[in-house]
Amino acid sequence: MFIFIPDKRIRNMKKVTKKTPLHINIRQKLLDYIYGEGVRKDKLPSERDLALDLKVSRSTLRKAISQLTREEIIINHPRSGNYISGIRPPRRIGIINTEGEFAALIPNSITLSGELKTLGEAGCLPSFLYLGEITEQELMKHNMDAIIWNDPPASAIPLILNIIEKRKLPLVVLSLMFSTEAEELWRHIKKNIVSLDYNAVGDMRAEYFISRGCKKVIYLGNHKDAPTLKKFKSAFNSAGNKFKEEWHIMDVFDIPEKLPPLLDSGERTGIISNGGAARQENLFRILQEHPEPEKFILYLDYINGIEDLLLLYPRVKVSVFNTFPYFEMGKAAAETLIKQFDNALPEPQICFNSCMKTPDGASVNNE
């Protein structure tokens, strides 16, 4: 709760403000000793040694120790001394959201819920960092114990590397990069990154259509250099097929013109469509108007709101779909960060492939 105090009252308060009691300062020094330097201590030195070291009387020291005992940070054993309990201050985790390539998708409320739930269960104290400018000075002034950085721009990579390598501050990047150029840049921090395995996604798409005997697959979405598309074409062609470039419709605005002529073929035809409301609307509208929409094998990848589309376009038959694993990615980023506290080393890259499902909820096995 915020209380507004007029300037006059503030001036009056300053007149009666007392100096911080000495035992409170000593309490803080004891906390610095207990948790400082990342070394676990089990027992405090004797009161005599502590009083000499801190240059205070034993009565002042005992007041500070009594306070920490009430807080259950110190446990007193009358015959053997003061011991440190297992309670420790929560680790402060900063969550940064910046305008990266996929700022429209990350941060996502479901992604953030995965991060916050996992960090909370681990006893961490997460807070959002709003950076006026992306500089080391701006970042370090927040004094966090660790950082999760959601979808940073490529320009932030030198700063991230400096924090990881020189500052030795645990830091995990949650990224949705997919271009070849971005993939090369992120190789520098791959042990600290949580992202989808786009090569595996391409393989999964190809396997699905190969297993169903499709020789023709219309591919909506993905940049021509995207690892997902490259892997799909490689896997699809290795099975004796030949993916034609005209089957790839990259720009959503080209769908109304380029898709209908491709649907007139008598071949067994599959359709892959990446997520995106405009892309799905175009695709479903065209299929809804087709004389035989049920003859196409429709594979929707990373799509949300499929129930609404099926209600709006009842003639369209979806064969299989993936939803984006927002919560799982947020959870993975938090878990990767927490493991760094235990091991003092970054975990290998964590990758996800969401499970393919049919509209009735059944999982799909490609084998």
N, C-alpha and C positions, 0 to 999 in steps of 0.2 A: 504494500500500500504506500502511495506517495502522499506526503503531507507538505503543503505549502506553508512556509514560515516567513512572515514579512521581514523586511530588512531590519526594522527596529528591534524585533525580538532576537534576531541573529546577533546584533551588536550586544544586547543584554546578556545573551548566552555566553558570548566570548568572555565577558567579565567574570563569570562564575565557573568557567571551565577549569577543571583541576588537572594537574600533571598526572600522567598514567602511573599507577602504582608500580613500584619496582618489581614486585613479585610477578606482575603480568608480563613485564619485559623478560624476566627470567624464564617464565613459562614458555615464551616463544623461542628462547635460546635452547631450551630443553627439546622442544619439538624439532628445531633445526638439527640438533644432535641426533635425535632418534631416527629421523627420516632423511637426513642429509647424505649426499654422496652416493645414494642408491645402495648402501651397504646395510644389511639387516643387522640390528643389534637386539640382543635378548635381555640384557641386564644393564642397569645404570651403574656407573661407578659409585663408590661409597659417597655418603653425604659430605664427609670431610673433604674428599678429593674434588668433588663437584663445586663445593663452596669456595675452595681455594682457586680452582680454575676459572670460575665465573666472577671471583672477587666480590662476593656478597656474604652476608652473615648466614649461618645455618638456619636461623629462624625464617629469614626471607626465602631461602631455598625450600624449606619445608612447606611454606605457603604455596609455592609454585607446584611442588610435587603433590600436595593435597588436592589442588585444583585438577591436575591431570589424572589423579586417582578417581575423583568424582566423575570425570569424563570417560573413565574406563580405558584410558590410554596407558596408564601405569597400574600395575598390580603390586601391592605391598605384601611381602612375606616378612613378618616381624623378626624372624630369626636369621633370615638369609639376605634381606635387602629388597630393593625395588626392581621389578621386572617389567618388561614391555609387553603389553598384550598384543593380540593379533589384529587389533583395530588400527586402521591407517586412514589418513584423509583420502577422500575419493580422488581419483585421477581426473584432471580437468581436460576434456577433449573438445577441441575447437572444430566446428564443422563449417567449411568455407564453400559458398556457392558463387561461382563466377560465370561470366558469359562465354562459355566455350562453344564448340561446334554444335552441341546438342542441348543448349540451354533450355529449349522448349520442352525437353523430356526430363532433364535432370537440372535442378532438383524436382522431384516428383513427390507428392505427399506420401505415396506408398513406399517409395525408396527411403525417404526420411524416416518413416515409421519403422522400417527394418533396422536402420541405424540406431535410432533412439531406443527401441525396445531392447536390442542386444547390448548396447552400452549400459543401459539402466540395470539390466539383470546382472551385469558384471560389476556393479557398484561404481560405475564411472559417472562423472558429472558433465554431460555435454552442454555446449552453448554455441550459438551461431555467431560467427565472426563476419562482420560487414566491413570490408576493407575500402577505405577511401581511395587508396592506390595500392597496386600490387607490388610492394617492396618488402625487403627483408626487415627493415626497421619498423614498418607498419605492422607486419605480421608478428614479430617477436615481442612487441610491446604488450601483447595480450597475455604473455606468460603462460602458455598452455603446456600441458605435459605431453600432448600428442595432437595430431591433426588428421582429419579426413577432408580431402579436397575433392568436391564433386565437380567433374567436368571442367578442369582448368583449361585455359587456352594454351596453344603450343608455345606462345611467348613466355609462359610461366615456367617452362621446363628448366632453364638454368637456375632459377630461384629454388625450385623444388629440389634439384640435385644438391644445391648448396646446403639446404636445410638438412637433407638426409645424410650427406657425406661429411660436412664440416660441423654442423651443429649437433649431429647425432640425435636429432629429434625424430621419434617415430612418426611416420607420415604415410598415409595410404591414399592413392588416387582412385576415384571411381570414374571410369571413362566409358563413353560410347563411341569412341573414334572408329572409323571404318575405312578411311581413304589410305591408299598405299603410302602417301607422304607422311601422314600422321602415324601410321604403324611404324615406320622407320624411326621417327622421333621418339616414340614411346618405348622403343627397345632399351633406351638408356635407364628407364626406371621400371622395367617389366616385373621385377620382384616386389615392387610396391604398388602394383596396379591391379584393380579388379575390373574385369571387362568380359564381354561375351567372347567366346571362341568362334570368330566368324568363319574360319576355315572349316570347323566342324559343322557349322550351320549350312555351308555350301554342300558339304558331303551329304548331310542328312536330307537336303532337298533332292539331290540327284538320286540317292538310293531309293527314295520314295517313288519317284516316277519310273526308274529303271525296273523296280520290282513289279510295276503295274503295266509294263510293256509299252510305255509311251515313247514314241520316236520323235514327237514334236512337243516342245514345252515353251509356252509364251511366258516371258519373264518381265514382270512389271516392277520397276524400281531398281535401286542400287546404281551407283556410279560405275562407269565402265572399268575403272581401276580398282573397284572394291574387292577385297579378298574373298568375300562371300560369293560374288559372281564368278570370279576367276576359278575358285575351287569347284563351284557347281559345273561350269563348262568343262573343266578338266575331267571330273568324275563322270559326267554325262557322256562325253565323247569317248572316254576309255572303254565304255561298254558297247562300242560299235555304232554309236549315234553320231550325228553331226549337228551341232547347235548352230543355227543361222543367225547372223547379226540382226536381221530384220525382226527376229522374234523378241529382241530385247527392246522394250519401250521404257526409256529412262525417265523422260519428262512426263509428269502427270497431265500436262496440258495436251500432250500428243495422243493420249489414250482414245478420245472420241473419234479421231481420224484414223489412227493406225490399227487399233484393235479389231474393229468389225471385219475388215478383209481377211484377217488371219483366222477368223472363226468359221470361215466357209469351207475349210478343207475337210475332206472325208476321213482324214487320219485320226487316230486316237490322240486327242489333244489334252495336254495338261496346262494349267495356268498357275503360276506362282505370283502372289501379290504381297509386297511388303506392306507394313502398317502405314497408316496415314489416312485421315478421314476423306480427303478429296480423292485420293486414289481409289479407295474402296467404293465411294459413291459412284464414280465414273464406271468402274468395273461392274458393279451390281446393276446399274441402270442399263448398261448395254446387254448384259446377260438376261435381264428381265424381259427385254424386248426380242430376244433371239427365239426362233421357232422351237429349238430343242436345247434349252439351257442345261438340261440334266445330263447331256452326253459328255460334258467337260469335267475333267477331274480338277477340282478347284482347291488349291493349297494356299491358305492365308497365313502369313507369318507375322508374328508380333502385332496382333490386332486386338484392340479393346472395343467393347460395345457390339460384339457379333450378334447378340440377341436382338438388338434394335434393327440391325440390317436384315436379318432373316424375317422379321415382322414386316418391314417396309417392302421387301422384294421376295415374296413367297415362292416365286417360280425358280429362284436361284438355289442350286443345291451345292452346299459346301461339303467337300469330301473330308478335309482335315484342317486343323488350325492350331497355331501356337499363340499364346498370350505372352506379353513381355514379362519377364521375371523381376519386376521392380523390387518387391519386398526382399526376394532372395539376394539380389545384388547389394542392397543396403545392408542386409544382415552379414553378407560375406565381407564387405568392407570393414564393418565393425569387428568381426571375428579376426580378420587378418591383423588389425591394429592391436587387439588385445593379446594375440599370440606373440607380438613383438615385445611386449612387456615381460613375458615369461621367458622367451628364448634369446632376447636381445639381438635377434636377427630377423630380417624380413622373411615372410613366407613366399613360396613360389607363386606365380600368377594363378589366380583362381578364375576358372572359366565356367560358363553356364550354357546349357542347352535346355530350353523348356520342353516339356513333354508334349508331343503332338497328340491332339484329341479330336474326336469327331463331334459334331454338334450335340449328340446325345450324351457326351461326357466320357465315352470310352477311350482308353489309350490306344495308340496305334503302334504296332511293332513292324519294323521294316524287314525283318528277317523272313 
